[in-house]
Amino acid sequence: MELLKEREEQIHRTGEQPFTLTCNKDSLAGAVSQRACVFCGSRVVLYPIADALHLVHGPIGCAVYTWDIRGALSSGPELHRLSFSTDLQEIDVIFGGEKKLTNALFELIERHSPKAAFVYSTCIVGIIGDDLEAVCRNVEKEVNIPVIPVKSEGFKGNKRAGYTAACNAMARLIGTGDTTGISPYSINILGDFNLAGEIWMIREYFERIGVEVVANITGDGRIADIQRAHGAALNVVQCSGSTMDLAKMMEDEYGVPSMRVSYFGVEDMAQALYDVAGHFNNPEIMAKTQALVKEELQELLPKLEFYKKALNGKKAAIYVGGSFKAFSLVKAFRLLGMDVVMVGSQTGTEQEYRELAEITDPGTIIVDDTNPLELTSFLEEKNVDIFVGGVKERPIAYKLGVGFCDHNHERKEALAGFVGMLNFAKEVYSSVMSPVWRFTYQKAEKK
Amino acid sequence: MSKNPPNYISTTNACKLCTPLGAAIAFKGIEGAVPYLHGSQGCATYMRRYIISHFNEPIDIASSSLSEKHAVYGGGANLKLGLINVTKKYHPQLIGIATTCLTETIGDDVKMFLNQYEQEVKGEKPTMVEVGTPSYNGTHMEGFHNAVASVVDTLAGKKDTRDEGSPVNILPGFVSPADIRYLKEITKDFSLTPTILPDISDTMDGQAAKTYEKIQPGGTPISAIAAMGNALASMEFGHTMSEKSGGAILAEKFGVENIRIPQPVGIRASDRFFDHLAQLSGLPIPEKHRAERGRLVDSYVDGHKYIYGKKAIVYGEEDMVVGLTAFLAEIGVIPILCASGGKSRKFAEKIAEATGDLLPEQPQVHEGMDFYDISELAESLEPDLLVGHSKGYPLAQKLSIPLIRVGFPIHDRMGGQRILHLGYRGAQQLFDLIVNACIAKKQSDSPIGYSYM
């Protein structure tokens, strides 16, 4: 397939030339990027904070397309699953939406008694010039909860800029809560969104090794926890694209150090626990960690054998939001004896892509901010058996007669942690080994 | 008649989508077309995700991917670049360009940009159709109908080079791919040649294919749209769209009679549709369809006692709600609340027209509703059923009543694209669905677990 010229430098093939890859730039007009926008970046990060009001200031679309969009579970309040909008109309666009926003905030805060309110700006708010800071400040004076503007105008950058806006919004909360009684062996979990209850599993691991979790940021998140998050001894950051800014800010302002981890795949999950235990330099915690990993692996590894045997040598392609997750997926596929032949992301950094190029096999396609037609040609070229992605990638795989594993925010299967590795293997197996492919043309012809 | 609806400032769980989404779906129903949004990248991606979750089909919507500097200096250059790139990659016959709130508000003049494109760009140039769809004005249905009107206005002519049969235009509005396949079958059974605009029957419900199709095959051929001015008549479903609809434009420009009827949902509305086809074709209703009607009536009788007097809340797009309400009224279900996020100002009137002689008392009918409003009213109305798209599920769950899934979107079940709503066959499927939902509810609520109805 011929590439659009502007796209060529965003694609690299491992080993075929010295590493170069351009990324973190605006999507190319007409290329049908799989990316969303700044607003999306903010919305997905803050979304799981379950006791906050999330009000989208704009026309109805931005709110309605993000209604209950993530499988981010809450152990208590479920305010995050509602979709609130000021539903701006033409008249608001002409005369300004500040008054409507103010009144909507009062109405919703009175109705739901949230612990804080996030007000997201959308494209149009950036154009008509509503002063969200002022509106939020004025409302906050009267309602006694934090009312925080999220500067997420869709056109002001890409999804990454939205992560930053979300972190800036959360930064306003941090440092305002009481930190007494927090253990010296304590962490915040950043960048896990509790899809299918994953953060509960991860919290349980940490509790088992004697580490206290102060705040979940943001899976099953609570405002009060975030307000006292600066009292934790360490920030443990997953999905580094989305919350690393916040960790940096907390390091600068409160001296909380941070480390990057991943909970996907056996190696990375174990490494995450060891890294945290190592950070605290406490023999008891380390001993408990070793015991936990041993116990979990004894349980898991025999069960994985069946899947490894069946899936050995199958080929996988990966396209995810942030490239950090891709590392874990590459390792997880290796553990299953599978070959990763393509890996890409919407918002990866040059450093991450460079490292991916180092760990992947020669010929692996590494791609930034790709699109359906490129994906199609890669999957066809590499004769892939399973494609890992999100909802927008699914029909591409299926139309090509390729299996699919949903690893995005809508999924209902827990894929993190040790048990998540087993679920992942089952997910991959159940798509790759399904008898339905014998009816599709592609696989029928291969036989 | 309608009581005062709830009147809140904020919107919670909207019962509508934004205008460009409707335009994108309408453009997907034209052969060889790629929908294109002139706005920032997010709009296209969000809508793709939303639409894919219903149809389970690829839907590539291109975008101008505007960034901050374009918002300040205008998006013309990116629009042109985007059109060039889409042309290079997809080789479309048509690009359907819809604006967004961003580009409407910064005042981009898309017509002017397209004129410049026409002069500046050499080589392959697809047909361009543009429609203004600021999302702060109307719902996805305005976007849908305005896109259809724009397609007709731009492409329809009177020269017909085809010599096949008696052409009729059908502008069905936003119905399912299964509905459109059935409409084709019916019209052909009357020996008429239908031009259905838009036709998403293949493009949004495709087959497993040998190779990946950049643009899914199917859709209304541009040549057929060009010939719409020659048709015997146009049949347009629904009454809540603007006066300047596709059918109205064909009538005004080419004198093609525009027959506007309600969506043919249920026996009575379907009878009207079939009668018009009989009149246009000069042929009696084919035996196959008479028989389907006969079986439908027979089943109405068999099932009537299980549903009589059940109270239903119906919500969604106004024209679809009008159709469904009329159908429910004719099977003995009592519509108690009809709700839509749309604001045509014709909603209550059209429901009264469709049900007046069947219902001793009109349901509450409210425009501009969201699910918070619907939920609030539901508390005192004590409905037995919800009828609408899948976004009513949280309410159905809260009330522990069945949700009859119809329309768009169906995000929590397979096969939304294959739900049949129209005609005798659609009524048959809806009837069985509703009766069985009521029986299943009674059965699962019963401690006995009886095994006969």
Interface residues (C-beta under 8 A of the other chain):
Chain A: L4 D26 S27 L28 A29 G30 A31 V32 S33 Q34 R35 A36 C37 V38 F39 C40 L55 G58 P59 I60 G61 C62 A63 V64 Y65 T66 W67 R81 L82 S83 F84 S85 T86 D87 L88 Q89 E90 D92 V93 K100 N103 A104 E107 L108 T122 C123 I124 G126 I127 I128 G154 F155 K156 G157 N158 P372 L373 T376 E380 G390 V391 K392 R394 P395 I396 Y398 K399 L400 G401 F439 T440 Y441 Q442 E445
Chain B: Y8 I9 S10 T11 T12 N13 A14 K16 L17 C18 P20 L21 Y36 G39 S40 Q41 G42 C43 A44 T45 Y46 M47 R48 R49 Y50 I52 S53 N56 E57 P58 D60 I61 A62 S63 S64 S65 L66 S67 E68 H70 A71 N78 L79 L81 G82 L83 I84 N85 V86 K88 K89 Y90 T100 C101 L102 T105 I106 P134 S135 Y136 N137 T139 G206 A208 A209 K210 Y212 E213 K214 G341 K391 P394
